[in-house]
Amino acid sequence: LARSKTPLGSTKNYSHDPNETEKQKILETGDGGVHGYLSNRSEVNPDFYNWNKVFALYCDGSSRNSEVEGAVAVGNESIFFRGHRILEATIASIKEKMGQQFATDFIVGGCSAGGLTVYLHLDY
């Protein structure tokens, strides 16, 4: 239950402003995550710095596998397991924003549970 109230278990408190998101900070500073492959800086990522990138934050606690229709009671509170819906919405958003570019070359990666998510859904 405690995890469901953090960014690792919910998107409830994420900013919807693309200029204020944690993912934008990750792409523009440091190595960009995934050992530099997501960096927008040519000195860090000389081969792919200007490629389109998708950084999907881990947020559902189920590697985007869950699909429970109703709320699950935990003590006096309710939590939801709808990771598969997050996966479908992520892919729909990528297709909408990148159009035909989505079908060209791309690199997919993840760390920890995000890596598991990539492995489980790469052929989705």
C-alpha positions, 0 to 999 in steps of 0.5 A: 500500500505504501508504494502505491502512494509513491511515483513507483506505484502511481502516476497520480502526482506526475506533472503533465507539463512536458517542460517540468517532467522528471523524464525531461530532466533525465534526458537533458542532464547527465547521461540520460539514463540507460548508460547514456543511450537516452541522452540528448547531449552529443558528447554523451551519446554521439550516435543517438543524441538526435534520435526520437526517444521514449522514456516511460517511467516505471509506475505500476508495480506490475511491469505493465502486466496487470489488468484488474477491472475493479479496485482491490481493497487493502485495509481501508483503502483501495488500489488499482492494478491496471498496468496493461492499460498503461502499456496500451496508452504508452504505445498509442501515445508513441504512435500518435506523436511519432507517426510513421517514424515509430516504424523505423530504427529504435533502441529499447532499454530499461533498468531493473523492473523497467528492463523486465517490462521491456523484455516482457513486452518488446514483441507486443 
